[in-house]
């Protein structure tokens, strides 16, 4: 059974940085796409970034391009989201997700989800 466990969220001032981690287990993820989504109070869940485990192709939402970087550590089955130049509008619960299909920005196409980690950016 696939398990995704996020960590690394917290409170940070605007302009600061955080690195989120997603520890994946229960499968061989070499053919998987891994993604990060976020959901702010009263808003729909939105795509942030995704990466193909094999090959490392990436895709980003326009709102985070140039500030966030998604990466993976094959040896430790972990996906990271490095978040720099954080803004108050980045405040949300961030979710890690995985699916054996090709890279996508669409939430409903991801099968497996973590429990989420809160990121709060103060102004």
N, C-alpha and C positions, 0 to 999 in steps of 0.2 A: 504494500500500500504506500502510495506516495505521501510523503510528509514534507511540508515547507514551513520552516520556522524563521520568522523575521526577528531582527534585533537591531539596535543602534539608534532608535528614535529618541527624541527628547526635546528639550526647550533650548532654543538658540536665538540670539539677537539677529536682526536683519543684517545681511552682509556676511554672516558666519557660514560655517560648513558643518555638515554631518555626513557620516557614511553608514548607510544601511546594509545589512547583511541578510542573506536568505540561505539557510542551510537546507539542502535538499537530500532526501533519502528515500529508499524504497524502490528505486529503479536505476537502470543505466540511462543517464540523461544525454548521451552523446547525440541522439537524434531529436532532442527536444528544443522547443523555443521557450525561453524564460522571459517573463515580463514583470514590470512594476506598474501598478495602477494606484490611484489615490482617490480618496473621497472626503470632501469637506462637508461640514454640517449643512444639511438642506440642499446639497448639490448631488448630481449624479456622479457615479464613479467614472473617472477619466483616465485615459492612457497616459503613461509617463515615458516609458522606454522599454525596449525589448531587445533580446539578443539570441542568436542561434548558438546553441552550445558547441556544435561542430562548425568550425570556420569563423565564428565570432562576428557574423554580420549583425549590424545594429540598426535600430530605428528609434527616433526620438520625437516627442511632441514638440511643436514649435515653441511652446511656452517655456521649455526647459533646455532647448538646444543651446549649446555653448556654455551652459552652467552645470549640467548634470552629465555624469558619465556612467554607463553600465558596463560591467565587466564580469568575467567568471574565472574561478579557480578550479581547474579540472581535478587537481589532486585532492582538494577538500570538498568537492561537490557544493561549492558556494558561489552564489551570485551577489554582486555588490552594486550599490547605487551610490556613487560619490556625488554629493550635492554641495555645490559652492555658490557663493553670492546669493544666499537664500533671501527670499522676500516674504513678507507677511502672507501674501496670497498662496504661498507654498504650504501653508498650514493645512494639514489633512491627516487622515489615517492612510498609511501606505501599505499596500498589499503586494506580496510576491505571488506570482502565478506561473504555471507550467503547462505545456501541452505538447504532444508528440507531432503536432502539425507544423506547417511552415510558419514563418514569422508573420505576425499579425498585430494590428493595433486594436482589434475588436474584442471586448471583454468576454462576450458570450462564446467565443471560440476557444477560450482557455478552460481546461477541465479541472485543474487542481489549483487551490488557493490556500494561502497561509491565513493566519488569524489577524494579521495587521499589526502595525506599530505606529504610534502617534508621533507626529512631527509638529511642533509648534514653533512658529517664528514670530518673535515679538518685534514691534517697531520702535 
